[in-house]
Amino acid sequence: MGAVPPCAFDASIVLVVDSPLVEGNEESAFNAGRVDRSIVMNAADYVRVANPRLADISQPLAFPFAFPFAS
């Protein structure tokens, strides 16, 4: 199907969520299994229900930055 579910339904899969995403936003939006549908959920509810491992896995962008295709 190609969709990436926001929850892990298999105990052997560790769900990791970038902590700034849920700590810095009141709501989170997820693909609902289709490219034309989304689910918006309270971020705290998502953490409570999905029980992800929260980790700071992002890096801040350095400005100015250049895209690989920029000339």
Residue frames relative to the residue before (quaternion, step in Angstrom):
aa qw qx qy qz dx dy dz
M 1.0000 0.0000 0.0000 0.0000 0.00 0.00 0.00
G 0.3862 -0.7582 0.4587 0.2560 3.59 1.04 -0.61
A 0.5553 0.6079 -0.4034 0.3991 3.60 1.20 -0.07
V 0.2631 -0.7289 0.6062 0.1787 3.56 -1.17 0.58
P 0.2734 -0.7928 0.5179 0.1690 3.59 -0.28 1.18
P 0.4659 -0.6964 0.4710 0.2759 3.61 -1.05 0.70
C 0.7066 0.3664 -0.2420 0.5550 3.59 1.29 0.12
A 0.3186 -0.7049 0.5936 0.2219 3.56 -1.23 0.52
F 0.1842 -0.8129 0.5469 0.0787 3.57 -0.61 1.12
D 0.6494 0.4420 -0.2968 0.5430 3.57 1.33 0.20
A 0.4582 -0.7228 0.4481 0.2585 3.59 -0.63 1.11
S 0.6437 0.5285 -0.3341 0.4412 3.61 1.15 -0.42
I 0.6365 0.4884 -0.3234 0.5018 3.60 1.30 -0.13
V 0.2531 -0.7589 0.5832 0.1407 3.56 -0.80 1.04
L 0.2442 -0.7611 0.5890 0.1189 3.55 -0.72 1.13
V 0.0570 -0.7965 0.6019 -0.0081 3.58 -0.67 1.14
V 0.0736 -0.7842 0.6161 0.0024 3.55 -0.90 1.01
D 0.4801 -0.6498 0.5093 0.2964 3.55 -0.99 0.89
S 0.4518 -0.7474 0.4149 0.2552 3.59 -0.43 1.21
P 0.6314 0.5255 -0.3768 0.4280 3.69 0.89 -0.61
L 0.5759 0.5986 -0.3868 0.4005 3.62 1.12 -0.47
V 0.7636 0.3447 -0.1989 0.5084 3.58 0.93 -0.84
E 0.6583 0.5050 -0.3169 0.4596 3.58 1.14 -0.53
G 0.7557 0.3912 -0.2049 0.4837 3.58 1.10 -0.63
N 0.7299 0.3513 -0.2196 0.5438 3.57 1.28 0.04
E 0.4510 -0.6897 0.5013 0.2638 3.53 -1.00 0.82
E 0.7906 0.1591 -0.0678 0.5874 3.57 1.12 -0.72
S 0.1815 -0.7408 0.6337 0.1291 3.53 -1.32 0.44
A 0.2156 -0.7622 0.5974 0.1252 3.56 -1.12 0.71
F 0.1154 -0.8007 0.5876 0.0133 3.54 -0.98 0.95
N 0.5243 -0.5672 0.5210 0.3631 3.52 -1.24 0.50
A 0.2910 -0.7840 0.5300 0.1408 3.56 -0.90 0.92
G 0.7166 -0.4380 0.2491 0.4823 3.57 1.09 0.66
R 0.7296 0.2627 -0.1853 0.6037 3.56 1.34 0.00
V 0.5386 -0.6408 0.4352 0.3314 3.57 -1.09 0.61
D 0.7269 0.4202 -0.2419 0.4864 3.59 1.18 -0.37
R 0.6990 0.3951 -0.2710 0.5308 3.61 1.23 0.31
S 0.0263 -0.7863 0.6173 0.0017 3.55 -1.05 0.80
I 0.2749 -0.7129 0.6200 0.1786 3.51 -1.31 0.43
V 0.1444 -0.7608 0.6269 0.0852 3.59 -0.90 0.93
M 0.0086 -0.8167 0.5719 -0.0758 3.53 -0.75 1.13
N 0.5537 -0.5691 0.4843 0.3673 3.55 -1.14 0.61
A 0.5077 -0.6908 0.4221 0.2948 3.60 -0.76 1.05
A 0.6528 0.5076 -0.3215 0.4613 3.60 0.95 -0.79
D 0.6318 0.5182 -0.3290 0.4734 3.59 1.04 -0.73
Y 0.6277 0.5403 -0.3358 0.4486 3.57 1.00 -0.82
V 0.6628 0.4955 -0.3073 0.4698 3.59 0.89 -0.92
R 0.6516 0.5207 -0.3135 0.4539 3.59 0.97 -0.82
V 0.7256 0.4427 -0.2418 0.4682 3.59 0.90 -0.93
A 0.7589 0.3957 -0.2129 0.4713 3.60 0.80 -1.00
N 0.1829 -0.8286 0.5045 0.1592 3.59 1.23 -0.54
P 0.1703 0.8168 -0.5360 0.1284 3.61 0.75 0.98
R 0.4817 -0.5744 0.5503 0.3676 3.53 -1.35 0.20
L 0.2313 -0.7806 0.5671 0.1249 3.58 -0.63 1.11
A 0.1082 0.7827 -0.6024 0.1134 3.56 -0.85 1.00
D 0.4145 -0.6766 0.5441 0.2727 3.56 -1.09 0.71
I 0.0674 0.8488 -0.5139 0.1047 3.57 0.08 1.34
S 0.5993 0.5602 -0.3700 0.4360 3.60 1.23 0.02
Q 0.2690 -0.7269 0.6067 0.1768 3.49 -1.34 0.34
P 0.4763 -0.6576 0.4827 0.3281 3.60 -0.95 0.73
L 0.4866 -0.6409 0.5069 0.3090 3.56 -1.14 0.65
A 0.3170 -0.7132 0.5906 0.2049 3.52 -1.10 0.75
F 0.1505 -0.7914 0.5883 0.0702 3.58 -0.78 1.00
P 0.5451 -0.2336 -0.8040 0.0433 1.59 -1.88 1.54
F 0.1916 -0.7716 0.5958 0.1138 3.54 -1.11 0.62
A 0.2759 -0.7512 0.5788 0.1567 3.53 -1.24 0.48
F 0.3892 -0.6891 0.5583 0.2489 3.53 -0.94 0.87
P 0.6185 -0.5694 0.3782 0.3876 3.61 -1.08 0.60
F 0.7217 0.4294 -0.2571 0.4782 3.61 1.06 -0.62
A 0.4902 0.6626 -0.4375 0.3594 3.59 1.23 -0.01
S 0.3327 -0.7529 0.5292 0.2059 3.58 -1.00 0.73
